[in-house]
Amino acid sequence: MLMKNKIRNGLIIIVMSLLSACGTSPKTNFYILNIDRDLSQQKSEGVSIGVWKVTLPNLIDRPEIITRTGSHTINLADFHRWAGGLKSNISFLLANELSYHLKTGHVDISPWSSYRNFDFQIKVHVRKFTGELGGLSEFEGAYIILNGKGDKKVLEKTFSFSEKVNSKKYTDIALAMSKLVSSLSREISNSVQEQIKIK
């Protein structure tokens, strides 16, 4: 009888362990868009820029990282997500990169105080921002440069960039997408510098 109880208790422990293992969810990984820059040398008297938070299509304005799996199919990675959301990641990296390329410490992200004065305001409307693991990441949309008050359009241009994703790892998707935002910020910076010359 004692032996039967021991066997039964042992079986209960094994079954409970198996059930516990089955109920364990995979770890969720979080990613950010980032380019390491030294921003300590930015000029205090540089151009002042107000960056509006970017607009995204509903399809990609999600916490999950979205990858293309075919011409008409996508995958939402439940366990690979953007820390803070994709919209915020693009906006913050864009602002940092503009600060770096324009050599200015005066770049703010909306919302800002009503009394804040800028030389220019920037709006970015994203139409496409996806990638394929081990394939290409693509970034398309349009940007608008406004005057300092934001009530007059100075320039509007479309953009289209692509970047190779070096592997099937999500870290490389995040890296490729970071490089795309950097490419856009470099183009916007060049456009702002041209507008400064005109002024």
Helices and strands as residue ranges (DSSP letters): H 2-22, E 29-31, E 49-51, E 64-68, E 74-82, H 86-102, E 107-109, E 120-131, E 136-147, E 153-164, H 170-198
